[in-house]
Amino acid sequence: MIGKSGFTREMKGLVIPSVLQMLVANSFSLVNMLMVTSLGDGAVAITAAVGRISFILSMILTAVYGMTAYMTQYHGKQQHTLMRATFGFMLLTGICISLLAFVVVWIWKEPILSLFIKDIEILQLGIQYLTIMVFVFLISAIRDAYAQALGSIGKVRVTLYVGLCAMAINITLDYGLIYGKLGLPNLGVAGAAWGTLITSGTSLLFLFVFIYSKSYYLNIRFQELFSLPLILRKQVVKTITPLVFHEGMWSIGNMLYTVAFGSLSIAALTTFQLANTLQGYFMMGIHGFAYAAKVMIGQKLGQDKQEQALDYARRFTRISVITGIIVSVVMMMVSPFVSFIFPYLSGEVHASLGNILLLQAVAMTAFFLNNVWIVGMFRAGGDNLFTMSMILITTWAIALPAVFVGAYVLRLPLEWVYALFLCEEMSKAFIGYKRYRSQKWMRNLVKNVPETPSSALSL
């Protein structure tokens, strides 16, 4: 077994760049939100609604990026030809799905947005915003595929540097296009969408330049999009299909949560969006640990080192509990003061936001454990059928019905509905703990693949 110092050194090399990348991504979201809040509750509600639509696509694509479990294990076995072939198949699949989403949203923009927003004036502004954002779907699918692939083999620093450049560009464009500064037109909330579109295209270009100018791991050629052998393609599809269903059902569930909160009021929807954005900040650290767990445990499983993988799993679980408790205490301390960050929003939003953060703090350890177990360990072993079943129970059978009854039937206050929403994470942590202890998630996905790439590609 690797000693404590060896584990810590390897973990830090993965966690620190990943946390910094999450810091950049969440700062990106928070800066956008801070700029948009000056336009009022309606503008924030628009970004919340469109954000839920793009969230569904991003979660389905995240499921497709579950193929990186194979990439990680191939990388651990030094089978780089198969790693590249798997990436080509992943990239091609992501492009096809994003094209389908583009067409669907483009055709049904107004009916989709009207699920969240009933005010006609705000709805029309939302349609303008969404008309621009659908193009981001296409660009982000390609950019994120490269970023996820780089992360799966431990090369997260590249995406960190690209993210830093993108954040600087986005802040400048948002300031100019939302308020009409720097000689740019004053486009209001649509300016935020234009800023995101231009920034997404620029960050993709940066990734391309870095990867292809340096012949860096994933500089695949067009023919490699189709080079994964059919028998391995079937194996990959079989593994990720439950994950696609899992992420799809979970993201649709999250969209329906947003519909339920929107039914309470525009202020409730605004509060829900702000709480989610702030929660991303508090959860930055655990995303880094989940990423490290996926890479480190996945490589050990691919090398058939089960005992070492289990040792890592136990260490990451302990880390999650400790950091979850610390973050909970911090959230409780800062919750009374968070609303001062958003001075332009209504008094109703200010009154509710601190209470929602307190509720989040109570459930934060469960959030942390769920991320490390589900996104880190279970996904490293391709345990996607189980996580699909978990989502059907925790989201669709427990939390979603409770939230809709609370919002539509009982018309409970926002805080009570949010407490019902948190039932998902609490029940997920209970089920996840039993799965973690069972060790049934520990699977070598590439055990029967021939050692030499040439023999594998002849299958």
Residue pairs with C-beta under 8 A, 6 or more apart in sequence:
1 307
1 308
1 311
2 10
2 308
2 311
7 312
7 315
10 296
11 289
11 292
11 296
13 154
14 154
14 156
14 288
14 291
14 292
14 295
14 296
15 285
15 288
15 289
15 291
15 292
16 288
17 156
17 157
17 160
18 151
18 156
18 287
18 288
18 291
18 292
19 284
19 285
19 287
19 288
20 160
21 156
21 159
21 160
21 163
22 280
22 284
22 287
22 288
23 284
24 160
24 163
24 164
24 166
24 167
25 163
25 280
26 277
26 280
26 281
26 284
27 167
28 163
28 166
28 167
28 170
29 277
29 280
30 277
30 278
30 281
31 167
31 170
31 171
31 174
32 47
32 170
32 174
32 192
32 195
32 196
33 44
33 47
33 273
33 274
33 277
34 341
34 342
35 174
35 175
35 178
35 179
35 192
36 43
36 44
36 47
36 178
36 189
36 192
37 43
37 44
37 342
37 344
37 345
38 344
39 178
39 188
39 189
39 344
40 344
40 345
41 266
41 267
41 270
41 345
41 346
41 349
42 119
42 121
42 122
42 125
42 266
43 125
43 188
43 189
44 269
44 270
44 273
44 274
44 345
45 116
45 117
45 122
45 262
45 266
45 269
45 270
45 273
46 117
46 122
46 125
46 126
46 129
46 189
47 129
47 189
47 192
47 273
48 116
48 258
48 262
48 269
48 270
48 272
48 273
49 113
49 115
49 116
49 117
49 126
49 258
49 262
49 269
50 113
50 126
50 129
50 130
50 133
51 273
52 116
52 254
52 255
52 258
53 105
53 112
53 130
53 255
54 133
54 136
54 137
55 251
55 254
55 255
56 248
56 251
56 252
56 254
56 255
57 97
57 98
57 101
57 137
57 141
58 140
58 144
58 251
59 247
59 248
59 250
59 251
59 254
60 97
60 101
60 244
60 247
60 248
60 251
61 94
61 97
61 98
61 141
61 144
61 145
62 148
62 247
63 240
63 243
63 244
63 245
63 246
63 247
63 248
64 90
64 93
64 94
64 97
64 240
64 244
65 90
65 94
65 144
65 145
65 148
65 149
66 239
66 240
66 243
66 244
66 379
66 382
66 384
67 86
67 87
67 89
67 90
67 93
67 236
67 239
67 240
68 90
68 148
68 149
68 151
68 152
69 152
69 239
69 294
69 298
69 379
69 380
69 381
69 382
69 445
70 82
70 83
70 86
70 236
70 239
70 445
70 446
71 83
71 86
71 87
71 90
71 149
71 152
71 153
72 152
72 153
72 294
72 295
72 298
72 299
72 302
72 380
73 298
73 299
73 301
73 302
73 444
73 445
73 446
74 80
74 82
74 83
74 86
74 302
74 446
74 449
75 83
75 152
75 153
75 154
75 299
75 302
76 298
76 299
76 300
76 302
76 303
77 302
77 303
77 446
77 451
79 446
79 449
79 451
79 453
79 456
80 217
80 453
81 453
81 454
81 456
81 457
82 228
82 232
82 449
82 453
82 456
82 457
83 153
84 217
84 218
84 220
84 224
84 227
85 224
85 227
85 228
85 229
85 232
85 457
86 228
86 232
86 236
87 145
87 149
87 218
87 220
87 224
88 220
88 224
88 225
88 226
88 227
88 228
89 225
89 226
89 228
89 233
89 236
90 145
90 149
91 142
91 145
91 146
91 149
91 220
91 225
92 225
92 226
94 141
94 142
94 144
94 145
95 138
95 141
95 142
97 141
98 137
98 138
98 140
98 141
99 138
101 134
101 137
102 134
102 135
102 137
102 138
105 112
105 130
105 134
105 137
106 131
106 134
109 127
109 130
109 131
109 134
110 123
110 127
112 130
113 123
113 126
113 127
113 130
114 123
115 259
115 262
116 258
116 259
116 262
116 269
117 123
117 126
117 262
117 266
119 266
122 266
125 188
125 189
125 190
128 189
128 190
128 193
129 189
129 190
129 192
129 193
130 193
132 190
132 193
132 194
132 197
133 193
133 196
133 197
135 197
136 193
136 196
136 197
136 200
139 197
139 200
139 201
139 204
140 200
142 204
143 200
143 203
143 204
143 207
146 204
146 207
146 211
146 218
147 159
147 162
147 207
149 218
150 156
150 158
150 159
150 217
150 218
151 159
151 291
151 295
152 294
152 295
152 298
153 217
153 295
154 295
155 216
155 217
156 291
158 207
158 210
158 211
158 216
159 207
162 203
162 206
162 207
162 210
163 203
165 202
165 203
165 206
166 199
166 200
166 202
166 203
166 206
169 198
169 199
169 202
169 203
170 195
170 196
170 199
172 182
173 184
173 191
173 194
173 195
173 198
173 199
174 191
174 192
174 195
175 181
175 182
176 182
176 183
176 184
176 191
176 195
177 184
177 185
177 186
177 187
177 190
177 191
177 192
177 194
177 195
178 186
178 187
178 188
178 189
178 191
178 192
178 195
179 186
179 191
180 186
180 187
184 191
185 191
187 194
210 216
211 217
211 218
211 219
212 219
227 457
228 236
229 456
229 457
229 458
229 459
230 459
231 459
232 449
232 456
232 459
239 382
239 384
239 445
240 384
241 384
242 384
242 385
242 387
242 388
243 379
243 384
243 387
243 388
245 388
246 384
246 387
246 388
246 390
246 391
249 388
249 391
249 392
249 395
249 396
250 391
250 395
253 391
253 395
253 396
253 399
253 400
256 400
256 404
257 272
257 400
257 403
257 421
258 269
258 272
260 403
260 404
260 406
260 407
260 408
260 417
261 268
261 269
261 271
261 272
261 407
261 414
261 417
262 268
262 269
263 407
263 408
264 407
264 411
264 414
264 417
265 348
267 346
267 348
267 349
267 352
268 352
268 414
268 417
270 345
270 346
270 349
271 348
271 349
271 352
271 353
271 356
271 414
272 356
272 414
272 418
274 342
274 345
274 349
274 353
275 353
275 356
275 357
275 360
275 418
278 338
278 357
279 360
279 367
282 327
282 330
282 331
282 360
282 364
283 327
283 364
283 367
283 368
283 371
285 323
285 327
286 320
286 323
286 324
286 367
286 368
286 371
286 372
287 371
287 375
289 316
289 319
289 320
289 323
289 371
289 372
289 376
290 371
290 372
290 375
290 376
291 375
291 376
292 316
292 376
293 312
293 313
293 316
293 372
293 376
293 377
293 380
294 375
294 376
294 377
294 379
294 380
295 380
296 312
297 309
297 312
297 313
297 316
297 376
297 377
297 380
297 381
298 380
298 381
300 306
300 308
300 309
300 312
301 309
301 380
301 381
301 442
301 443
301 444
301 445
302 444
302 445
302 446
304 444
304 447
306 442
309 380
309 442
310 439
310 442
313 377
313 436
313 442
316 372
316 376
316 377
317 369
317 372
317 373
317 436
319 372
320 365
320 368
320 369
320 371
320 372
321 365
321 368
321 369
323 368
324 364
324 365
324 366
324 367
324 368
324 369
325 365
327 361
327 364
327 368
328 361
328 362
328 364
328 365
329 361
331 357
331 358
331 360
331 361
331 364
332 358
332 361
334 357
335 354
335 355
335 357
335 358
335 361
336 354
337 354
338 353
338 354
338 357
339 345
339 349
339 350
339 351
339 353
339 354
342 349
342 350
342 353
352 414
352 415
355 415
356 414
356 415
356 418
359 415
359 418
359 419
359 422
360 367
360 422
362 422
363 422
363 425
363 426
365 429
366 425
366 426
366 428
366 429
367 425
369 429
369 432
369 433
370 425
370 428
370 429
370 432
373 432
373 433
373 435
373 436
374 387
374 390
374 428
374 432
377 436
377 441
378 384
378 386
378 387
378 432
378 435
378 441
379 387
381 441
381 442
381 443
381 445
382 443
382 445
383 435
383 440
383 441
383 443
386 435
386 440
386 441
390 428
390 431
390 432
390 435
393 427
393 431
394 423
394 424
394 427
394 428
394 431
395 424
398 423
398 424
398 427
399 420
399 421
399 422
399 423
399 424
399 427
400 424
402 420
402 423
403 417
403 420
403 421
405 420
406 412
406 416
406 417
406 420
407 417
412 420
435 441
449 456
450 456
450 459
